[in-house]
Amino acid sequence: MPGTAKMMTVCTVAGLVMVSAYSAAMGGSPLLWFVWIVLALVTLGVVVTRKG
């Protein structure tokens, strides 16, 4: 996995941890989950294109 894809994967996982912690502490925020899903889809797209 190239550096860009690896960095985006790390950021996506860190974002998931932060959004989950925020949701557990303060209650769920649909906007945060939407942003995380968009980040995950972009990361998936980068990983798929870098493999090809």
N, C-alpha and C positions, 0 to 999 in steps of 0.2 A: 504494500500500500504506500503510495507516494506521500510526501510530507504534508501536502495540502489536505488530502483526504483524511490522513491520520489526525491532523489538527482539528478539522471539522468534526470528526467523530468524537474526539475528546471534549470539544465544546458542547456537542449535543448531549453527551452523557452528563456532563457537569450541569447543563441547563435542566435536564430531567431531574437531577438530584435537587437543584435549587427550587424548581417549580413544585416538586413534591413536598419539600420541607415547608415552603411558603403555604401550600394548601393545607398541610397538617396543622400549622401554627395559626394561620389567619383565616382559613376557609378558602374554598376553591375560587379561582378567578378564571372564567372562561377565556378572557383575552390572553392570559399567560399561557394557557394550554393551547390555544390557537397558534400563538407565536412559536411555541415549542414544536408543534406538529409541522408548521411551515419549515422551521429549521431542520427537523428530521428529514423531511422530504427533499430539501435542497442537499443535505448531506448524502442521502441515498443516491441522488442524481450524480453528485460528484464522484462517489465511490464507483458507481456503475460505469460512468464515462472514463474514469481513469484505468479501469481494468481492461477496457476494450482496446 
